[in-house]
């Protein structure tokens, strides 16, 4: 039996792969031409599979994608092929959930404003002039400053996509005392504390009830451009959109229009239709928008976890056991 790797991996990772592969011959192909020659009688492949490579194979049974997202990996011949495809989902769930919590805390505590004020040396509690004069009402009376600084425990979190990432976001929301709702096309079991898990058809209900709407869905034919002006208008005027799923899910022109019309309170985006986001894009100028450059999943532990998935699936493949992270190719996840 044979495993082909392309692009090639570095020496230290290769050594661990060879050990896990056991009886499998391991070919660390340095070029696509070399990979094409080796894959002719290979049983397994790890790396970037192309139509040319797949066409050259004759007995391929398993392909390990090096990525979690598959919109740029899948192609019609691979979808139709009987080969089992596995991906890297689950590597980033905890750090992405922390990223989401960080954005929500920034918005509820106005940290995005105060960082800007610190740079300019300005002492200016959010709440404006009304906040400063409201102290006259006396101690213990709710004032504009109080109202401008909210607690996550008083708010509703709506999650679009309750896979491994969405479930981690839900758990953290519950731990902060949030009311958590979710929609998902396939999941039927939610983490403890989630108030409702609905099919995707209930998205309008989730939008209307949520103070934070978090997109944690993959890019699929069904989710592309899922968020247009209609969806923003269905949200609360005081609600925020957070997208750590895929940029193709949110139409940025419609988001800009919704922000300009104050149909939603703001947005936190880590992924975009076009990356990098162009320097002159209107989103850069909104004070109520937090932009991060597709870094929500970054962590010192990602490389280690990435290799662990490869090694675990190699051992399972050799032993004839079920693989982890098997993909429904027709659904793209």
C-alpha positions as CSV (number, residue, x, y, z in Angstrom):
1,X,0.0,0.0,0.0
2,X,1.1,3.6,-0.6
3,X,0.5,7.1,0.7
4,X,1.4,10.0,-1.5
5,X,2.0,13.5,0.0
6,X,2.0,16.7,-2.1
7,X,3.0,19.4,-1.6
8,X,5.8,17.8,0.4
9,X,6.1,18.2,4.2
10,X,9.2,19.0,6.1
11,X,11.6,16.4,7.5
12,X,10.4,16.3,11.1
13,X,6.7,15.9,10.2
14,X,7.6,13.4,7.5
15,X,9.3,11.2,10.1
16,X,6.2,11.1,12.3
17,X,4.0,10.3,9.3
18,X,6.2,7.4,8.2
19,X,6.0,5.9,11.7
20,X,2.2,6.2,11.8
21,X,1.9,4.9,8.2
22,X,3.4,1.6,9.3
23,X,3.4,-0.8,6.3
24,X,2.4,2.0,3.9
25,X,5.1,3.2,1.5
26,X,5.3,7.0,1.9
27,X,6.1,9.2,-1.1
28,X,6.8,12.8,-0.2
29,X,6.5,14.1,-3.8
30,X,8.5,17.2,-4.5
31,X,6.5,18.2,-7.6
32,X,3.1,17.6,-9.1
33,X,4.7,15.5,-11.8
34,X,6.3,13.3,-9.2
35,X,3.0,13.0,-7.3
36,X,1.2,12.1,-10.6
37,X,3.6,9.3,-11.2
38,X,3.3,8.0,-7.6
39,X,-0.4,8.3,-7.3
40,X,-1.1,5.8,-10.1
41,X,-1.0,2.9,-7.6
42,X,-1.5,4.8,-4.3
43,X,-4.2,4.0,-1.8
44,X,-4.1,7.3,0.1
45,X,-3.2,10.9,-0.5
46,X,-2.5,13.9,1.7
47,X,-2.3,17.4,0.4
48,X,-3.8,19.3,-2.5
49,X,-5.5,16.9,-4.8
50,X,-6.0,18.3,-8.4
51,X,-8.2,16.9,-11.2
52,X,-4.9,15.9,-12.9
53,X,-3.8,13.9,-10.0
54,X,-7.1,12.2,-9.4
55,X,-7.4,11.2,-13.0
56,X,-3.9,9.5,-12.7
57,X,-5.0,7.4,-9.8
58,X,-6.4,3.9,-10.1
59,X,-7.1,2.6,-6.6
60,X,-7.3,5.7,-4.4
61,X,-9.4,5.1,-1.3
62,X,-8.7,8.0,1.0
63,X,-7.8,11.7,0.6
64,X,-6.8,13.9,3.6
65,X,-7.4,17.6,2.9
66,X,-4.9,19.9,4.7
67,X,-7.7,22.4,5.2
68,X,-11.0,22.6,7.1
69,X,-12.7,24.6,4.4
70,X,-13.4,22.9,1.1
71,X,-14.8,25.5,-1.3
72,X,-11.4,25.7,-3.0
73,X,-10.6,22.0,-2.7
74,X,-13.6,20.2,-4.1
75,X,-14.2,19.8,-7.9
76,X,-16.8,17.8,-9.7
77,X,-14.7,14.7,-10.4
78,X,-13.7,14.4,-6.7
79,X,-17.3,14.8,-5.6
80,X,-18.4,12.0,-7.9
81,X,-15.5,9.7,-7.0
82,X,-16.0,7.0,-4.4
83,X,-12.9,8.0,-2.5
84,X,-13.4,9.0,1.1
85,X,-12.4,12.6,1.9
86,X,-11.5,13.9,5.3
87,X,-10.7,17.4,6.4
88,X,-9.2,19.4,9.3
89,X,-12.3,20.6,11.0
90,X,-12.1,20.9,14.8
91,X,-8.6,22.3,14.9
92,X,-9.6,25.9,15.5
93,X,-12.9,25.7,17.5
94,X,-11.6,27.0,20.8
95,X,-9.5,29.9,19.6
96,X,-12.2,31.0,17.1
97,X,-14.7,30.9,19.9
98,X,-12.4,33.1,22.1
99,X,-12.1,35.5,19.2
100,X,-15.8,35.8,19.0
101,X,-16.1,36.4,22.7
102,X,-13.4,39.0,22.5
103,X,-15.4,40.9,19.8
104,X,-18.6,40.6,21.8
105,X,-16.9,42.0,24.9
106,X,-15.5,44.9,22.9
107,X,-18.9,45.9,21.7
108,X,-20.7,45.5,25.0
109,X,-18.0,47.3,27.0
110,X,-17.3,49.9,24.2
111,X,-13.6,48.9,24.2
112,X,-13.4,49.6,20.4
113,X,-14.2,53.2,21.2
114,X,-12.0,53.6,24.2
115,X,-8.9,52.2,22.4
116,X,-9.4,55.0,19.8
117,X,-9.9,57.6,22.6
118,X,-6.7,56.4,24.3
119,X,-4.7,57.0,21.2
120,X,-5.9,60.6,20.9
121,X,-5.7,61.2,24.7
122,X,-9.4,61.8,25.1
123,X,-11.5,61.0,28.3
124,X,-15.0,60.6,27.0
125,X,-17.3,58.0,28.5
126,X,-19.7,56.5,25.9
127,X,-23.1,58.0,26.5
128,X,-22.4,61.5,25.3
129,X,-23.5,64.7,26.9
130,X,-26.6,63.0,28.2
131,X,-24.4,60.7,30.1
132,X,-22.4,63.5,31.8
133,X,-25.5,65.5,32.8
134,X,-27.4,62.4,34.0
135,X,-25.3,62.2,37.2
136,X,-27.5,65.0,38.5
137,X,-30.2,62.4,39.0
138,X,-28.4,61.1,41.9
139,X,-26.6,57.8,42.9
140,X,-28.4,54.5,42.1
141,X,-30.3,56.0,39.2
142,X,-29.7,54.4,35.9
143,X,-28.0,56.9,33.6
144,X,-26.9,57.0,30.0
145,X,-23.4,55.7,30.8
146,X,-25.0,52.7,32.4
147,X,-27.2,52.0,29.5
148,X,-24.2,52.3,27.0
149,X,-22.3,49.5,28.8
150,X,-24.1,46.2,28.6
151,X,-23.5,42.8,30.1
152,X,-23.4,39.6,27.9
153,X,-25.5,37.9,30.5
154,X,-28.4,40.1,29.6
155,X,-28.2,39.4,25.8
156,X,-29.2,36.8,23.3
157,X,-26.6,35.1,21.1
158,X,-27.7,33.6,17.8
159,X,-25.4,31.2,16.0
160,X,-25.7,30.3,12.3
161,X,-24.1,26.9,12.0
162,X,-23.7,24.7,15.0
163,X,-20.8,22.6,13.9
164,X,-17.7,22.2,16.1
165,X,-16.9,25.9,16.0
166,X,-20.5,27.0,16.5
167,X,-20.8,24.6,19.4
168,X,-17.7,26.0,21.1
169,X,-19.1,29.6,20.7
170,X,-22.4,28.4,22.2
171,X,-20.7,26.9,25.2
172,X,-18.8,30.1,25.9
173,X,-21.9,32.1,25.4
174,X,-23.8,29.9,27.9
175,X,-20.9,30.3,30.4
176,X,-21.4,34.1,30.3
177,X,-25.1,33.7,31.0
178,X,-26.3,34.5,27.5
179,X,-29.5,33.1,26.0
180,X,-28.2,31.1,23.1
181,X,-30.1,30.2,19.9
182,X,-28.9,28.4,16.8
183,X,-29.8,27.2,13.3
184,X,-28.1,24.4,11.5
185,X,-29.1,22.2,8.5
186,X,-28.0,18.9,10.0
187,X,-27.2,19.2,13.7
188,X,-30.0,17.9,16.1
189,X,-28.1,18.0,19.4
190,X,-26.9,21.2,21.0
191,X,-24.5,21.9,23.9
192,X,-26.2,22.0,27.3
193,X,-27.8,25.4,27.9
194,X,-28.7,26.2,24.3
195,X,-32.3,27.4,24.4
196,X,-33.2,26.4,20.9
197,X,-31.7,24.6,17.9
198,X,-33.8,25.2,14.7
199,X,-33.5,24.2,11.0
200,X,-32.1,26.9,8.8
201,X,-35.6,27.9,7.7
202,X,-36.0,29.5,11.1
203,X,-33.2,32.0,10.4
204,X,-35.6,35.0,10.4
205,X,-36.7,34.1,13.9
206,X,-33.1,33.8,15.1
207,X,-32.3,37.2,13.5
208,X,-35.2,38.9,15.1
209,X,-34.4,37.7,18.6
210,X,-30.6,38.0,18.8
211,X,-28.4,40.8,20.1
212,X,-25.3,39.1,18.5
213,X,-25.6,37.1,15.3
214,X,-22.5,35.0,14.7
215,X,-21.9,33.2,11.4
216,X,-20.0,30.0,12.0
217,X,-21.2,28.2,8.8
218,X,-19.0,26.9,6.0
219,X,-19.1,28.2,2.5
220,X,-21.4,25.9,0.5
221,X,-23.8,26.5,-2.4
222,X,-26.5,27.0,0.2
223,X,-24.7,29.6,2.3
224,X,-23.1,31.7,-0.4
225,X,-24.6,35.2,-0.1
226,X,-26.9,34.0,2.6
227,X,-26.7,37.4,4.3
228,X,-28.1,40.2,2.1
229,X,-30.0,43.4,3.0
230,X,-33.1,41.5,3.8
231,X,-31.3,39.5,6.6
232,X,-29.8,42.7,8.1
233,X,-33.2,44.4,8.1
234,X,-34.6,41.3,10.0
235,X,-32.1,41.9,12.8
236,X,-32.6,44.2,15.8
237,X,-31.4,47.8,15.3
238,X,-29.2,47.3,18.3
239,X,-27.8,44.0,17.2
240,X,-24.3,43.2,15.9
241,X,-23.2,40.8,13.1
242,X,-20.0,38.7,13.6
243,X,-18.6,36.6,10.8
244,X,-15.9,34.1,11.4
245,X,-17.3,31.6,8.9
246,X,-16.6,32.5,5.3
247,X,-16.5,35.8,3.5
248,X,-18.7,34.6,0.7
249,X,-21.6,34.3,3.1
250,X,-22.0,38.0,3.6
251,X,-22.6,40.5,0.8
252,X,-20.4,43.4,1.9
253,X,-22.2,46.0,-0.2
254,X,-25.4,45.2,1.5
255,X,-23.7,45.2,4.9
256,X,-22.3,48.7,4.3
257,X,-25.8,49.9,3.2
258,X,-27.3,48.4,6.4
259,X,-24.6,50.1,8.6
260,X,-25.1,53.5,6.8
261,X,-28.9,53.2,7.4
262,X,-28.3,52.2,11.0
263,X,-30.3,49.1,10.5
264,X,-27.9,47.2,12.8
265,X,-25.6,48.5,15.5
266,X,-22.3,47.3,14.1
267,X,-20.2,44.3,12.9
268,X,-17.2,42.3,13.7
269,X,-15.6,40.6,10.6
270,X,-12.6,38.2,10.3
271,X,-13.5,37.0,6.8
272,X,-14.4,38.9,3.6
273,X,-15.7,38.4,0.1
274,X,-12.3,39.8,-1.1
275,X,-9.2,39.3,1.0
276,X,-7.2,41.3,1.8
277,X,-10.1,43.9,2.2
278,X,-9.2,46.7,-0.2
279,X,-7.6,49.7,1.4
280,X,-10.3,52.1,0.2
281,X,-13.3,49.9,1.3
282,X,-16.0,51.8,3.3
283,X,-15.8,49.2,6.1
284,X,-12.5,50.6,7.2
285,X,-14.1,53.9,8.2
286,X,-17.0,52.7,10.5
287,X,-16.2,53.3,14.2
288,X,-18.7,50.6,15.1
289,X,-17.0,47.9,13.0
290,X,-14.1,45.6,14.2
291,X,-12.0,44.2,11.4
292,X,-9.4,41.4,11.8
293,X,-7.4,40.0,8.9
294,X,-8.6,36.4,8.9
295,X,-6.7,35.5,12.1
296,X,-9.5,34.1,14.3
297,X,-8.2,30.6,13.9
298,X,-4.5,31.4,14.5
299,X,-2.8,29.7,17.5
300,X,0.6,28.2,18.3
301,X,-1.2,24.9,18.7
302,X,-2.6,24.7,15.2
303,X,0.4,23.0,13.6
304,X,0.5,20.3,16.3
305,X,-3.2,19.7,16.0
306,X,-3.0,19.6,12.2
307,X,-0.4,16.8,12.4
308,X,-2.4,14.9,15.0
309,X,-5.3,14.6,12.6
310,X,-3.1,13.2,9.9
311,X,-1.4,10.7,12.2
312,X,-4.7,9.6,13.8
313,X,-6.3,9.0,10.4
314,X,-3.2,7.2,9.1
315,X,-3.3,4.8,12.0
316,X,-7.1,4.3,11.5
317,X,-6.6,3.7,7.7
318,X,-3.9,1.1,8.3
319,X,-6.0,-0.7,10.9
320,X,-9.2,-0.5,8.8
321,X,-11.0,1.6,11.4
322,X,-13.4,4.5,10.7
323,X,-11.7,7.8,9.8
324,X,-12.3,11.0,11.7
325,X,-13.6,14.2,10.0
326,X,-15.2,12.4,7.1
327,X,-16.7,14.9,4.7
328,X,-20.1,14.8,2.9
329,X,-18.6,15.9,-0.5
330,X,-21.9,16.9,-2.0
331,X,-22.6,19.2,0.9
332,X,-19.0,20.6,1.1
333,X,-18.6,19.8,4.8
